[in-house]
Each structure stands twice: as C-alpha cells, then as structure tokens.
Amino acid sequence: MQGISLMPCSFSGRVLSLRKPETMKLDQKGLKKRSITVAYFFNTIGTKHDIKLRRLNNVDEQKRRIFERDLHRPGLALAGFTNLFTYKRVQILGNTETRFLNHLDEEERNRVFENLVRFKIPCIILTSNNKLPLSLLDMATKAGIPVYITRLSSTKTIYFVTGFLDDQFSLYQQYHGSMVDVYGVGVMIIGKSGLGKSEIALDLVERGHGLVADDVVVIQRKGESMMLNAKRNNIIDHFMEIRGLGVVDVRATFGIRAIRDVKEVQVVVELLEWDKEMVYERLGLDTKFIKILGVDVPLVQLPIFPGKNITVITEVVALNFLLKRYSNYVAAEALTDRINNVINSEKSENDDSDD
C-alpha cells in the first residue's frame, strides 16, 4: 500500500539513523503547601464552596494555622481520652458533641472543654447551628481559638471543608507551555522556546477553542487521584505574548467564551524541531506517555517544519483521543486490521488456485 512503509527510509542515498526523539522531562517533584492560616481559610472557603461560616468570637486568626486536609470530631477528647487527639486538624462539633456537652452539669462541662482548648487547635466549627454556652466560648477566646458556626449538617460541612483543604494541600507544579481546551479535551502544548506554542494556542482560540493558560501552566494533583487539573498563573492570567505582535488579552479580544478556568490534562502535544536524521512516529500504533506529578499522560510528538499545520493536527489529536475513549477506536489499528485481512484474503485465493 502506498504511503506506508515499515522499512527504514533513505534520504540522499543513505539510510536514516534509527535515533528517536527524546521526550521532554516534566516529572519534576511536586510542591505542596505546609500550612494555611485560619484567616485565609475563613475568607476563601465561601468563595469556592457553597458553605457560609459565621464568627462567634474575635481572635487573631492569622496566628492559627491549618496543617492537614483531614478533619476531626473530638468526641473521645471531650470524654477525656486525648492520647491520640489529632489537635492540629480543624475540629467539627456536631449534634453528638454538643449534646454530650449539654447533658453534663456546668462544672463538668467546663472541665472537659478546658481539657480540649489547652491544645493548640486551629479552629472549631459548630454545625447545624449548634450553640456553645458563653462560658465555653469565653474559654476558646482566651485560648485564641477561632469558633465558627454554620447551618449545614456535619456531613455537608465535612464534605465542603475537606474538598477545600484537599485543593489547598494537593501536589502542584508550574510548567512552561500552553494549555487549551480542544473539543472538550484538555491539551497541553510543550516544547522548546521559540517553536510557536503561544501562536498555536492563539490559533486554536481563534478557531473557537478555549485557552486555559499560556507560558506558565499550573498543574495540580489531588491526593492519590490520577486526575491532573491545569489552571493559569494568576499574575499572567489570560494574557499571551506573541513574538512580533506583543501582549494579547485573550479575554478582552475574544470574549468570555475563549477562556477556561480549570481543565484536566488529558493529552500532551510536544513540539519538536525537525531533524532529518530522526525517525518519527508514522502509524501511531504505540502510544507514548509522559509522566507528570507521577501520572502517565498520553504524549504526541510533532516535528515542526514549514507548511505543517500544527493547529489542525492538534484538533485531530483531540478528536482521536475522544474516539479512543468513547468508541475504543484507533485508526492505526483499524488500518492494520484491514491490510492484514487483504493479505490473508489474497493468500487464501492463491492457495485455492494452487489446488
């Protein structure tokens, strides 16, 4: 079949080297926040999740820090067992904890709560609009522990607060490249400087796709999840630098439909300088992967040379990803099967004619 060859191609009378292009290294060690202040937690969580916290006392929230994503319900600590008390976590007092306190007489209640606040707790959240007696609230204030209240149940509060802290303490890293939403597929474009990553991203935006980030892509991995979320650097935002043109504000120029805040990294397209001595992928039977924050992501390497429309090829990369994910269809495998069927059919015909 014309156009497909499994033999080394010749160029100017000599056989090309079987040297293959090297993959850019992206598996940098992930970064992680060590802690966040309770002030940041209180001021930010309501903007990211559907939960409203209200202050019940006035303390210096900047002096209290949260070190873990996990939460704690201090039932055993209130009962007097503090040997395994994870006091560095946000403490949730729900119906069970508050009713336990309320059934105690005042002297015993003050004693068990005083035993709790002697630890350096980041903050206390009362769920389901539960109340603390003023004497206990005063103890927390004297200990410098912020106390908040929410109308949400303990289950919903734990869900929202854990999700927020999971975002804050997840692994992340910044990478040089462009991130674009192409037909709903998160495509990250990487390569050496000067190969045209920003120009390709801009061309994709002009064709109706969405820009997530350019130049600096911040990638985040939550916990043990195999999902990588990409977002923009807040300083660069949706500005792009195009050589010869200058700075372009994508949101102002193309409108809100041209940007995305967050997108999963599903395919990486690496731009390579054309090298006639290099053997590039011709069929696409072997899927390559690149490791980012410990997660293997499909990789497509595209050599750059004049006349090659990388924008259209990137769109096809996204469509191929969708075909494989939702239809388990790979064009190279379909073509290979068709060729094998033709060969087997001709072989059978030849065997019959020999008989």
HELIX and SHEET records of a PDB file:
HELIX    1   1 VAL A   38  LYS A   48  1                                  11    
HELIX    2   2 GLU A   61  LYS A   63  5                                   3    
HELIX    3   3 GLY A   75  LEU A   78  1                                   4    
HELIX    4   4 ASN A   95  ASN A  102  1                                   8    
HELIX    5   5 GLU A  106  VAL A  117  1                                  12    
HELIX    6   6 LEU A  134  LYS A  142  1                                   9    
HELIX    7   7 SER A  154  GLN A  168  1                                  15    
HELIX    8   8 LYS A  197  GLU A  206  1                                  10    
HELIX    9   9 VAL A  250  PHE A  254  1                                   5    
HELIX   10  10 ILE A  256  ALA A  258  5                                   3    
HELIX   11  11 ILE A  310  SER A  327  1                                  18    
HELIX   12  12 ALA A  331  ASP A  354  1                                  24    
SHEET    1   A 2 SER A  10  PHE A  11  0                                        
SHEET    2   A 2 ARG A  14  VAL A  15 -1                                        
SHEET    1   B 2 ILE A  36  THR A  37  0                                        
SHEET    2   B 2 ARG A  65  ILE A  66 -1                                        
SHEET    1   C 5 ARG A  54  ARG A  55  0                                        
SHEET    2   C 5 VAL A 147  ILE A 149 -1                                        
SHEET    3   C 5 ILE A 124  LEU A 126  1                                        
SHEET    4   C 5 VAL A  90  LEU A  93  1                                        
SHEET    5   C 5 LEU A  71  HIS A  72  1                                        
SHEET    1   D 8 VAL A 262  GLU A 264  0                                        
SHEET    2   D 8 LEU A 228  ARG A 232 -1                                        
SHEET    3   D 8 GLY A 210  ARG A 221 -1                                        
SHEET    4   D 8 LEU A 171  VAL A 182 -1                                        
SHEET    5   D 8 VAL A 185  GLY A 191 -1                                        
SHEET    6   D 8 VAL A 267  GLU A 273  1                                        
SHEET    7   D 8 VAL A 295  ILE A 304  1                                        
SHEET    8   D 8 LYS A 288  ILE A 292 -1                                        
SHEET    1   E 2 PHE A 239  ILE A 242  0                                        
SHEET    2   E 2 GLY A 246  ASP A 249 -1                                        
END                                                                             
